[in-house]
Every structure is written in C-alpha cells, then in structure tokens.
Amino acid sequence: VILVGHSCGGACIAYALELYPKKISKAVFLSATMLSNGQRPFDVFAEE
C-alpha cells in the first residue's frame, strides 16, 4: 500500500504507519502535517 496525504492528511498517514507498519510500503507527504514520535493525529490541533 502507498499512502499519499496533503495538509491534515499527513497526520492520518503518520498514525496509519504506526498502526500498520508492515502493510504500508511507502508514504508520501505533500505539504502535510508531520507528527513527532508518540504524538496523536489531533494533538497538532490541541491548544497548549
């Protein structure tokens, strides 16, 4: 499986990579949100 994500879709791709690392062969982030290790997809939108 190859995943391509743009904008907020990058957070979803990163989460999918954590859940299914053996099923995803490539991930392409196009101007996308990137997550840090251990960060959940909607943490990037949470208020500090």
A tleap script that builds the chain and sets N, CA, C and O, in Angstrom:
source leaprc.protein.ff14SB
mol = sequence {
  NVAL ILE LEU VAL GLY HIE SER CYS GLY GLY
  ALA CYS ILE ALA TYR ALA LEU GLU LEU TYR
  PRO LYS LYS ILE SER LYS ALA VAL PHE LEU
  SER ALA THR MET LEU SER ASN GLY GLN ARG
  PRO PHE ASP VAL PHE ALA GLU CGLU
}
set mol.1.N position { 0.845 -1.173 0.000 }
set mol.1.CA position { 0.000 0.000 0.000 }
set mol.1.C position { 0.891 1.237 0.000 }
set mol.1.O position { 1.877 1.304 0.734 }
set mol.2.N position { 0.538 2.204 -0.822 }
set mol.2.CA position { 1.209 3.502 -0.850 }
set mol.2.C position { 0.177 4.541 -0.415 }
set mol.2.O position { -0.896 4.647 -1.010 }
set mol.3.N position { 0.505 5.300 0.617 }
set mol.3.CA position { -0.389 6.348 1.098 }
set mol.3.C position { 0.151 7.703 0.677 }
set mol.3.O position { 1.355 7.951 0.736 }
set mol.4.N position { -0.755 8.580 0.249 }
set mol.4.CA position { -0.394 9.947 -0.108 }
set mol.4.C position { -1.309 10.871 0.685 }
set mol.4.O position { -2.530 10.718 0.667 }
set mol.5.N position { -0.706 11.831 1.381 }
set mol.5.CA position { -1.508 12.754 2.177 }
set mol.5.C position { -1.085 14.189 1.964 }
set mol.5.O position { 0.095 14.489 1.783 }
set mol.6.N position { -2.072 15.074 1.989 }
set mol.6.CA position { -1.829 16.504 1.840 }
set mol.6.C position { -2.460 17.219 3.026 }
set mol.6.O position { -3.536 16.835 3.486 }
set mol.7.N position { -1.803 18.244 3.514 }
set mol.7.CA position { -2.303 19.063 4.609 }
set mol.7.C position { -2.527 18.202 5.855 }
set mol.7.O position { -1.597 17.541 6.317 }
set mol.8.N position { -3.727 18.198 6.398 }
set mol.8.CA position { -4.016 17.428 7.621 }
set mol.8.C position { -3.959 15.922 7.372 }
set mol.8.O position { -3.874 15.141 8.319 }
set mol.9.N position { -4.003 15.517 6.123 }
set mol.9.CA position { -3.896 14.097 5.794 }
set mol.9.C position { -2.568 13.500 6.218 }
set mol.9.O position { -2.462 12.289 6.408 }
set mol.10.N position { -1.559 14.337 6.367 }
set mol.10.CA position { -0.255 13.859 6.827 }
set mol.10.C position { -0.330 13.266 8.220 }
set mol.10.O position { 0.345 12.278 8.511 }
set mol.11.N position { -1.142 13.857 9.088 }
set mol.11.CA position { -1.308 13.336 10.442 }
set mol.11.C position { -1.945 11.951 10.396 }
set mol.11.O position { -1.571 11.068 11.168 }
set mol.12.N position { -2.887 11.764 9.511 }
set mol.12.CA position { -3.554 10.461 9.381 }
set mol.12.C position { -2.599 9.405 8.832 }
set mol.12.O position { -2.622 8.258 9.278 }
set mol.13.N position { -1.769 9.779 7.878 }
set mol.13.CA position { -0.786 8.845 7.334 }
set mol.13.C position { 0.189 8.405 8.418 }
set mol.13.O position { 0.499 7.220 8.538 }
set mol.14.N position { 0.666 9.354 9.199 }
set mol.14.CA position { 1.614 9.027 10.265 }
set mol.14.C position { 0.992 8.052 11.256 }
set mol.14.O position { 1.653 7.118 11.711 }
set mol.15.N position { -0.267 8.265 11.587 }
set mol.15.CA position { -0.971 7.377 12.516 }
set mol.15.C position { -1.134 5.987 11.899 }
set mol.15.O position { -0.930 4.981 12.580 }
set mol.16.N position { -1.498 5.923 10.625 }
set mol.16.CA position { -1.643 4.636 9.940 }
set mol.16.C position { -0.314 3.889 9.892 }
set mol.16.O position { -0.285 2.664 10.014 }
set mol.17.N position { 0.786 4.622 9.716 }
set mol.17.CA position { 2.111 3.989 9.707 }
set mol.17.C position { 2.428 3.346 11.053 }
set mol.17.O position { 3.075 2.300 11.104 }
set mol.18.N position { 1.976 3.966 12.145 }
set mol.18.CA position { 2.188 3.375 13.466 }
set mol.18.C position { 1.340 2.124 13.652 }
set mol.18.O position { 1.794 1.144 14.243 }
set mol.19.N position { 0.108 2.158 13.149 }
set mol.19.CA position { -0.806 1.028 13.331 }
set mol.19.C position { -0.493 -0.151 12.416 }
set mol.19.O position { -0.611 -1.303 12.833 }
set mol.20.N position { -0.099 0.120 11.179 }
set mol.20.CA position { 0.088 -0.929 10.170 }
set mol.20.C position { 1.433 -0.814 9.460 }
set mol.20.O position { 1.456 -0.693 8.235 }
set mol.21.N position { 2.537 -0.845 10.171 }
set mol.21.CA position { 3.844 -0.621 9.527 }
set mol.21.C position { 4.211 -1.663 8.474 }
set mol.21.O position { 4.920 -1.337 7.521 }
set mol.22.N position { 3.757 -2.888 8.617 }
set mol.22.CA position { 4.121 -3.939 7.657 }
set mol.22.C position { 3.248 -3.922 6.405 }
set mol.22.O position { 3.605 -4.529 5.395 }
set mol.23.N position { 2.112 -3.236 6.462 }
set mol.23.CA position { 1.200 -3.205 5.321 }
set mol.23.C position { 1.428 -2.004 4.401 }
set mol.23.O position { 0.953 -1.996 3.265 }
set mol.24.N position { 2.150 -0.995 4.882 }
set mol.24.CA position { 2.359 0.229 4.108 }
set mol.24.C position { 3.796 0.253 3.593 }
set mol.24.O position { 4.745 0.275 4.377 }
set mol.25.N position { 3.944 0.250 2.277 }
set mol.25.CA position { 5.293 0.216 1.704 }
set mol.25.C position { 5.892 1.609 1.552 }
set mol.25.O position { 7.105 1.782 1.675 }
set mol.26.N position { 5.041 2.610 1.282 }
set mol.26.CA position { 5.532 3.982 1.111 }
set mol.26.C position { 4.486 4.965 1.620 }
set mol.26.O position { 3.285 4.699 1.594 }
set mol.27.N position { 4.982 6.108 2.082 }
set mol.27.CA position { 4.107 7.205 2.489 }
set mol.27.C position { 4.656 8.490 1.883 }
set mol.27.O position { 5.844 8.789 2.004 }
set mol.28.N position { 3.787 9.237 1.236 }
set mol.28.CA position { 4.174 10.486 0.587 }
set mol.28.C position { 3.433 11.629 1.284 }
set mol.28.O position { 2.204 11.640 1.347 }
set mol.29.N position { 4.197 12.586 1.805 }
set mol.29.CA position { 3.636 13.741 2.496 }
set mol.29.C position { 3.790 14.962 1.588 }
set mol.29.O position { 4.912 15.392 1.317 }
set mol.30.N position { 2.679 15.519 1.118 }
set mol.30.CA position { 2.695 16.692 0.236 }
set mol.30.C position { 2.218 17.909 1.018 }
set mol.30.O position { 1.025 18.048 1.287 }
set mol.31.N position { 3.138 18.784 1.379 }
set mol.31.CA position { 2.781 19.957 2.193 }
set mol.31.C position { 1.879 19.529 3.339 }
set mol.31.O position { 0.820 20.111 3.573 }
set mol.32.N position { 2.321 18.507 4.042 }
set mol.32.CA position { 1.472 17.857 5.031 }
set mol.32.C position { 1.970 18.050 6.455 }
set mol.32.O position { 3.145 18.331 6.692 }
set mol.33.N position { 1.057 17.893 7.384 }
set mol.33.CA position { 1.367 17.922 8.807 }
set mol.33.C position { 2.167 16.682 9.166 }
set mol.33.O position { 1.806 15.566 8.792 }
set mol.34.N position { 3.255 16.886 9.893 }
set mol.34.CA position { 4.088 15.762 10.333 }
set mol.34.C position { 3.949 15.617 11.845 }
set mol.34.O position { 3.932 16.610 12.571 }
set mol.35.N position { 3.852 14.383 12.312 }
set mol.35.CA position { 3.750 14.110 13.743 }
set mol.35.C position { 5.100 13.705 14.309 }
set mol.35.O position { 5.921 13.100 13.619 }
set mol.36.N position { 5.318 14.041 15.556 }
set mol.36.CA position { 6.505 13.574 16.272 }
set mol.36.C position { 6.218 12.178 16.810 }
set mol.36.O position { 5.059 11.767 16.867 }
set mol.37.N position { 7.247 11.450 17.201 }
set mol.37.CA position { 7.051 10.126 17.786 }
set mol.37.C position { 6.136 10.224 18.996 }
set mol.37.O position { 6.334 11.070 19.867 }
set mol.38.N position { 5.140 9.358 19.043 }
set mol.38.CA position { 4.222 9.316 20.170 }
set mol.38.C position { 3.107 10.352 20.130 }
set mol.38.O position { 2.215 10.330 20.978 }
set mol.39.N position { 3.145 11.251 19.167 }
set mol.39.CA position { 2.115 12.282 19.059 }
set mol.39.C position { 0.912 11.703 18.325 }
set mol.39.O position { 1.075 10.981 17.341 }
set mol.40.N position { -0.288 12.012 18.792 }
set mol.40.CA position { -1.510 11.540 18.144 }
set mol.40.C position { -1.939 12.537 17.067 }
set mol.40.O position { -1.564 13.708 17.129 }
set mol.41.N position { -2.722 12.086 16.078 }
set mol.41.CA position { -3.077 12.961 14.962 }
set mol.41.C position { -3.684 14.301 15.362 }
set mol.41.O position { -3.348 15.323 14.764 }
set mol.42.N position { -4.556 14.325 16.344 }
set mol.42.CA position { -5.217 15.580 16.669 }
set mol.42.C position { -4.492 16.379 17.746 }
set mol.42.O position { -4.960 17.447 18.140 }
set mol.43.N position { -3.349 15.874 18.229 }
set mol.43.CA position { -2.531 16.652 19.156 }
set mol.43.C position { -2.003 17.922 18.492 }
set mol.43.O position { -1.780 18.928 19.166 }
set mol.44.N position { -1.805 17.880 17.183 }
set mol.44.CA position { -1.264 19.058 16.490 }
set mol.44.C position { -2.263 20.214 16.475 }
set mol.44.O position { -1.881 21.359 16.234 }
set mol.45.N position { -3.531 19.921 16.730 }
set mol.45.CA position { -4.557 20.958 16.723 }
set mol.45.C position { -4.983 21.373 18.126 }
set mol.45.O position { -5.766 22.310 18.285 }
set mol.46.N position { -4.471 20.679 19.150 }
set mol.46.CA position { -4.863 20.967 20.534 }
set mol.46.C position { -4.225 22.267 21.011 }
set mol.46.O position { -3.118 22.623 20.605 }
set mol.47.N position { -4.943 22.958 21.873 }
set mol.47.CA position { -4.394 24.177 22.464 }
set mol.47.C position { -3.372 23.802 23.516 }
set mol.47.O position { -3.504 22.773 24.179 }
set mol.48.N position { -2.363 24.626 23.671 }
set mol.48.CA position { -1.324 24.355 24.672 }
set mol.48.C position { -1.670 25.004 25.976 }
set mol.48.O position { -0.916 24.889 26.942 }
savepdb mol mol.pdb
quit
